[in-house]
Amino acid sequence: MESYMGLFSVEEAFVRVGRLRQKGCLRIFNVEEEVHLFVDNGNVIHAAAERNTGESALERALELERATFEWLPGAESPKRDMQVNIQTYTTRNSVEGDEKAGKMGTVTVAIPVPVKQAKPPFGYFFVPEGAPHVKLLLKKETNVVGRDPSCDLHLVSVQVSRQHCVLEVTDRGLLVKDLDSKNGTSVNGIALKEGYVDAGDKLSFGSYVLRVCRE
């Protein structure tokens, strides 16, 4: 099955994820809000927004203005409390599959079709506090972390600066360098400009917290 690449609206991504029939999480977000849609075999099995879950969260995902998305292949759902077939839902609710349609506009994205879920190439990954089902991987030796979509590790939070810090994989460990961010960077509640973190540490950007993990 081919990988889908190009300019997709959020609606187009939703339709294509239904066609993939793979397990994963479609994360739909803007600068203020995000919704997680957990998918398995063409069905939404769990939907979680900030204030609600279920079909209301699913509806909210497709209503977000100026939204973009990320496909997290293989992501496990914390629960299986619904069974909404995407193809049936899109037909019933007239969700457009045309890449030019939709309120959200288009974004440059790629939805890969994974053969199997790869291990983190550098061993380190991060789990956002309050979202234990999400795994953020480091894919390079030197990674810029920030709110700007061009960052290597893109975090959607007003607490995070556009370019907040740098994470560098070294022989000694994972080195963190703050980039004069507005809300600062801290490890386990202690502010730092530059220092090392390890598995189990809590890396904070203002009030946005990531738990450092290692395979």
N, C-alpha and C positions, 0 to 999 in steps of 0.2 A: 504494500500500500504506500502511495507516495506521501511525502511530507508536504504540508500546505504552507506556502510562504507568500508574502506579499502584503498588500494593503487591505486589512480587514477591519470592518466595524466590529463592535462588541457582539451585535446580533449575529454577524457572519461567523464569528468564532464559536458562538454557542451552537449554531447549526452544525458546523463542521465537527465540533467535539462529539455531537450526537452520532455523526457518521463514523467517527473513529472506532467507537465501541471499545474503548480502552478504559482502564481504571486510572483516576487521577482527580485533581482539583482545578477548576477554573476559577481563578482569583480575579474578580472584577473590582476596580477601585478608581477613585480620584483622590485629590489632595486631602479630602475631608472624611472619606468613608470607604469601607471595603466590604465585599460580600464574598463568601466562599461557597462555591457550588461543587459538591463532591459527586463524581460521575462514575458509573460502572456499567459497562455493556450497553451504552446508549441511554441510560436512565439517570436522572438526578436522584440520588439516594439520601442526600442530606444537604440542606441549604442553611447557612448561618450568616446573618447580618448583625450589626451592632445592637439593634433593639428587638429583633425578632428572628424566628426560624421558620422552616417549612416553606409552603408555597408563597407566603407573603414576602419572605426573604428572596425567593426566586424572582418574584415580580419586581422587587426593589432593585435587584442586580441589573435588570434590563431597563430600569428607569434612570439610573445614575447619569447625570450630565457630565460631559467632558471626561468620560471614563476611558480607561485603557484596561488591559488584562494581561494575565500571565497564566500559562498552562503548566501545572506541576504534575508531571507524569508519575504514576504509581503512588501518589499520596493517599494514605489510608483515612477513611472517614471515622470520626470519633463515635458515630452512631449511624444506624440505618433505619431512619424513621419515616421515609417516604419512598415512593416509586413512581416518578413522573417520567414517562417516555418523552425524550426531547423532540423526536420527529412529530409525535402526536401533539405535543404542547405547542410547537412552533406553527403547525398547521391550524390548530384551534384558535390561537391568539394572533395569527397573522404576523409572526416574527419574520422579518425579511432576511433572506439569505443572500441578497445581492450586496456586494461589497460597497456599492455607492449609497445604499439605503441606511436609514437609522438616524436617531437623534444624536448619537454619540460621536459621529464623525469617524474617521479612519485613522489607524495607527500602523506603523511598520512593525510586523511581528512575525514569528515563526512558531507553528505548533508542530513539534516533532512527533513522529510515531516511534516510540521506543521499542527496541527489541527486548531489552530488559533494563531495569533500573541500575544505573552505574553507581559505584561507590565514589565518594568525594575524592578527587584526584590528589588533593593535598591533605586528606585526613580530617580537616576541620570543617564543621558546619555549625549553623546557628539556629536556635529555636526561639521565635518571638514569645515573650511572656503573654499568656492568655491565648496563644494559638499553638498548642503542643503538636498539632498535626502537620504544621508547616516546617519544612527543612530548607534552610538557605545555605547553599554550598559556595565554597571558595573555589574558583576555577582557574585562578592565576596565582603567581607568587606574590605580586603586588596588586592590591585591590583598593580602589577608591570607594568609600562608603558615603552615601548621601541621598538627598531627596530628588536630585536631578536624574531623569531617566537614563542619561548617558553613563551614570556611575556603574561600576562593576557590581556593586551590591546596592540595589535600589530599594530604599525604605520609604514607605508612604506614611509620613507623619509630619505635622507642623513643628514637632519638637526637633526634627532632624534638619540640619543645614543642607543647602544644595550640594556642597562638598564638605562633609563633616569630619572625616578622618581617613587615614590610610591603614590598611591591615596588610602586613608583610610576613610571609612565611619564611622563617629562617631556620638554620640548624639548631639554634638555641630554643626556638619556640615561635609563637605568634606575637609579632611586635605591633603595637598600636601607636599611631602618631596622630594626635589631634591637629586639625587644620584651622585653628583659631575659630572654632565653631561658636555660634551664638549661645547655645545652652551647655556647651562643654561635653567632655567625655569622661566617664568614671568607670572604675572596676570595683565591684562589690561595695559601691557607695563611696569610694575614695576617688576624688578628681585626679586626673593625670594628664600631662601633656604628651608623655611618651613612656611606654613601659610594656611588659610582656603579660599575656593572659594565657590561661590553660583551661583544660576541660573542667567544667563545673563553675567557672567564674561567671558573674553577671556583668555584662558590658552594657552600659547605659549611655544614651544620647538624650540628655534632658530626662524626661519621664518615660521615654521609649526604651525598653529593656530587651536584650537578647541574651539567651543562655549559651555559653560557649560549649560545644560538644566535639567529640572526636571519635572516629570509627575505631 
